[in-house]
Amino acid sequence: MQINHLKTFAVAAETLNFTKTAQLLDYAQSSVTAQIKALEKEYGVDLFQRLGKRIYLTEAGIKMRSYAKRILALHEEMQQEFEEEQEEKGTILIGACESQCTYRLPELLRFIREQYPQVQVILKPVPSSKTSERMLQEGELDLAFIMERDQNNALLESVSLFQEEIVLISSPSHPLAVQPAASLAEVMQHPLILTEKDCAYRTELEQALQKQNLHPENVIEFGSIEAIKQCVIAGLGLSYLPLMTVEKELQSGELSAVDFDEPINQPTTKLLWHKDKRLTKVMHDVIDFATKQIG
């Protein structure tokens, strides 16, 4: 007996129509008939009887339907058991920008390690949202945390976690640190120490400057947020960074926040995955954890 024969019989036992059964299972009607006959031959019973244009289950067919349901349920349970075992020993690839990797995802990694100790977690620092989206589409990532304006990608599923708070920081002795609020024109009079291009919050700052026809010329660029913070503490310029990356230094007084006299759009942190990708149990749990604990 093949399990597919039982599946075909179970559907036919519900529809009592071989043509409809074939349509539901995407079989030729002859295949449905052949599978039912194979079961009847194996057990030496008639499972259906025809009265006029309609078919009915025989007494043996009614008994077979009961057994088929139980066997198919056990078969599905067995499949899920082995699939989950495989998932719990696999690999999950997560992409995120440096600030997310360093300041927000350690709790998530601890959760994965505790719940799935045999799963290998590969955390890939990704410099921009566009790169993350490309890597998801090409199968190089399973999940990605990104910062961007609220927009949709037709190939990707996403959940918005929260709106980030990005702050302009300076050393406590900087002239702008003691002002009630600074204009963008005043900010431009001082060196800017920024992350790499295409970073979401740098992009928002640059777009705000462009609206006022301001073009930064004195820009120092670093790939490391920690390096940027040390330069700002040393009084080498201003920077624009997520609050989560500088909260400790703001509280200790090593850094000061500079208020703007007009708001700059704040990016949204989102979790993305490819819409056609089969979500494993690990991925489902990561999405659930991120939504409840990070969002």
N, C-alpha and C positions, 0 to 999 in steps of 0.2 A: 504493500500500500504506500502510495506517495501522499505527502501532506497536502499537495495541491489538489489531489482528487477529493480529499475531505473538504477543503475550502470550497471547491466547486459544488459539491453536494450540499454543503451548509447554505450556500447562497440559493441554490435551486430549491431547497426545502423551504426557504422563506418566500421566494417569488412564485413557486409552482408554475414556472414558465421558463423553458430552456432558452427561448430567444432572448428574453430579458436578462437571463443569467449570463448569456454570452456577451451581451452589450455591457453589462456591469463589469465583467472581468476582462473585457477586451479580447475575447476568444472568438473563434469561429464556432457556429452552433454545432458543427460536427465534432469539435473537440470536447464540448460539454457532454454530448451524447456518449462519446467514446470513454470519457472518464467515469461517468455514471455506470456504464456497462462494465468497466474494469472493476469497480467496487462490487457490483452485483455478482460478477463471476468469482471474485476472491472469496466472498462470504456466502455464496450460494443462495442468495435471496433476491427477491424483486423489491426495489426500493420505491418505485412509483408505479401507479396504474393509471391508464388513460380511460376516461369516461367521456365520450363525445369529443369535443375540442379541448377539454380541460384535463389536467393531470392532478393526481392526489397522491399523498404519501400512503404507502401500505403500512401495516402494523410494524413490519420490520424497518420501514423507513422512519417511522416515528421514534423507534428505539435508536436507530442509527443517528438521528438528529441530536438526541440527547448526548450520546457518546461523542459525537463530532464536536459539539460545543465545548465539552470538557477537555477533549484532546487538543483542540485548537487554542483554548485558553492556556493550557499548560505549555504548548509550543511557543506561544507569544511570550509567556513569562520567562521561559528558558532563553529565548532570543534576547530579551531585555537584560537578563542577568549577565549574559556573556558580553553584550554591547557595553554595559556599564563597567564591567571589569576591564575591557579594553580602554574605555575612556579614562578610567582612573589610573592607567599606566601610560597615557600618551603624553603629548607635548602641547602646550598652549602658547601662542605667540601674541604678545601684547605690545602695541606701539604707543608711545606717549612722548610729549615734549619734556625737556629736562626738568622744568619746574614740577610737572606732575610726577615724574619718576622719583624725584628726590623728596618732595614734601607731602605728596598726597597718596601715593600708591603703596608705601611700605605696609600699611594696614591691610590692604587688599592682598598683597603677597603673603602676609602672615596667615590670612584666612585660607588661601589656597593651599599653603603648606600644611596647615592643621587638618583641613578636610580631605585633601588629596595628596598624601605624603609621597606617593609614587609618580605624581605628575611632574614633568619637567617644565618649569616656567622660564620662558625666554622673554625678557623685557628689553625692547629695542627703543633707544632714544631716537625720536624722529623730529627733525627741525621744524616742519611746517605741516599745516592741515592738508594742503594739497598733496604732499608726499605720502601722508598717512592714507588718504583716500586712494591714491594710485596703488599703494602696497596692498590695501584691502581688495581692490578690484583684481589684482594680479595674483592673489592668494599668498602673498608674503607675510600677511598678518591675519590672525583670527579676530582680534578686537583692537580698537584704537581709541584712546582718549585724545580729544582735540579741543582747541579753543577756536571759535569762529563766530561770526554773526549768524543769526538764525537763518539757515538756508538749507535746502534739501538737495540730495543727490539721488537720482532715479534708481541707481544700482545698489544703494546702501540703506540699511535700516539704522535708526538712531534713537537714542533717548537723551533728552536734555537733562543735565544734572543740576546746574545752577549757573547764575551769572557771576563771573569773576569780578573781583575788585582790584583794579590796577592803580598803583599810586606812583606819584612822582616823588623821588627821594633825593635827599642831599645830606651833606655832613651837617651836624648841629651848628657849626660856625658859618655856614653859607649865608650870604645876604638874603636869599629868598626864604630861608627857613624862618625868619622872624616877621615876614610880611603876612598880613591877614589872607591875601590871595594874590596869585601871580597871573599875569596874562601870558598867552603863548608867545607874544612878541618879546616879553621879558625873559622867558625861558630860553629863547633862541640866542640871547646874548651870552649864554654860558655853554661850555662844552657839554655834549650829550654822550653818555656812555651806554650803548644800546646792545641788545642781543642781535643775532644774525637776521638778515633780511627775510621776509616772508613769515616771521614770527607774528602771530595774530595781534598781540597787544602793541608791538612796534608798528605794525601796519595801521592800526587805529590811530596812533599818535601822528604818524606821517600824513594820514588822510585829513586829520584835523588841522595840521599845519598848512597843507595844500589849499584848504578852503579859505585860509586867510592869506594865501599867496606868500607863505613863509617857506623857505627852503633851507633845511639844516646844512651847514657847511662844516662846522667843527664837530665831527662825530667820530668817536672811538668805538670800535666794534669788537665784542668778545663773544665767544661761544659758550663761556662759562658764567653762570649767574653768580657763583661765589667770587670769581675774579672781579666781576662788575661791582659787587657790594664792597669789596676791599678798596677798589679805586675810589668809589664814592666816599667811603669813610675817610680816605686819605685826602679828600678835598679836591680831587681831580675833575669833578664835574657832577652833573645830574644824571639820574637814570629813571626809567619808567618800567616798573616790575610788578608782578602779582603780589598782593598783600601777603599771601601765604609764605612767600620766599623771604620777606623782610620783617615779618611780625616780631620775631625775637629781638632783632636789632633796634626796632622802633621802641619796644618796651624797655630795653636796657639803656636807651639814649645814645647808642652808637650812630644811629641814623635819625633823620627828621623827615616828616612828610610835608611836602609843599602843596598847598591848596591851589587849585585852578579857579579862575574867575568865571569859567564856563565849562560845562560837562563835556567829556570825551566818551564816545560810545564804548561800552564795556563788553568784551566778548563772552560768549556762553561756552561752558565746558560741556561736551557731549561725548557719549560713548557710541561708537559705530561698529557695524559688522556688515558683511555682504549679505544682501537679501536672499541670495540663492544658496548660501552656505548652510549645511546642516549643523544645527547647534547641538553640541554634546552636552551632557549633564554638567560638566565642569563649566562650560561657557554659560549655560543657563544660570548656574549658581553665581558666577562672577557678575553677570548682568544684574541679578537680583541684589547681590551685596552692594554693588556700586550705586544702584538706585536708592536703596534704603540707608546705607551707611555713609556714602560720599555725597549723594544728591541731597 
